[in-house]
Amino acid sequence: MDFQFDETQTEVTALTARVLGKEREPGGTWRALADAGLLALALPAELGGDGLGVAEVALVLTELGRVASPTPALASLAFGVLPVTALGGPDQRAALLPPVAAGDSVLTAALHEPSAPFTTRPATVAESAGDWRLSGVKVGVPFAAEATRILTPASLPGGTGVFLVDPRADGVTLTPTTTSSGTPDHTMTLDSVTVTDADLLNGHGPGESIATLHRFALAGTVAFGDGLLAGALALTTEHVGEREQFGRPLAAFQAVAQQIADVYVASRTVQLAARSAVWRLAAGLDADAELDIAAYWLAEEAPEALAVCHHLHGGIGVDETYPLHRFSSAVKDLGRTLGGASHRLAALGELVAG
């Protein structure tokens, strides 16, 4: 099974690849993506965007993964722009989306709580006292300190909702945490943080807002992971094709060929699962099972595949001046973002049992 891109999607992929074809610092890449219009793909036309959606955003994220680019694109686009576009009101969209498209601001989401990744029953609570008061702890919030707003799920008296929290508001404490790739990450503590109804994303009704946020976040994560695996595979394939041992390329040895074939199978499996999930989500179909399958395969297969890539590189594979470490560290971070393979398998099992 394969997925054919339409003309627009082919152009998005080609344009992203051209932008990423030049060596830049992460800040320069972020600006170049904005200048090329790639951060505005999902914005409505009335806000200067292209009116596209998750399928096109996923293609951008896949290409970014293919070069292991450490920009805030995954957080801003998949955790921020797509949910705000789907759930936000006109004023919320107008205030938050154009600055991201211009490369001037960042959005992110607080998807996890301690020991509870992608929780649908947040321990973080919103108490009504005229305005809302948010209290709780969120972990693994990417680019929290850089963000204009953090999409924050919370339990309400009558269900759940997603709030737009200003990380600089009174009562918000951000504690830096360590990531494998070195990208910014924080634990966010909320101590009776005041928010209003204007900060509540409720476009799909109570409870469904969190599900929508999670679907876009998973779609973006598996798309980025697809690119990471493909990029690591390409890097390793080139190495074993050029590096010689005993007068022969490494790829000519049967054991090496078998191992690189295993990485290829893992990469293609993740690719097909990710594209299937994104396609269903973009088409408005039930994509929950496909997203869980793609997330499980990425969390389960990608770390082992990257370990094989390092092994096939020998000593070069542990040299920090060689790019392979960027792929493996980013894969580790994505595994943590997804909650790990066991969590993803349990989520898939609950979906099947339910």
Buried (B, 14 or more C-beta within 10 A) or exposed (E): EEEEBEEBBEEBBEBBEEBBEEEBEEEEBBBBBBEBBBBBBBBBEEBEBBBBBBBBBBBBBBBBBBBBBBBBBBBBBBBBBBBBBBBBBEEBBEBBBBBBBBBEBBBBBBBBBEEBBBBEEBBBBBBEEEEBBBBBBBBBBBBBBBBBBBBBBBBBEEEBBBBBBBBEBEBBEBEEEEBBBEBBBBBBBBEEBBBEEEBBBBBBEEBBBBEBBBBBBBBBBBBBBBBBBBBBBEBBBEBBEEBEEEEEBBBBBEEBEEBBEBBBEBBBBBBBBBBBBBBBBBEEEEBBBBBBBBBBBBBBBBBEBBBBBBEBBEEEBEEEEBEBBBBBBBBBBBBBBBBBBEBBBBBBEEEEEE
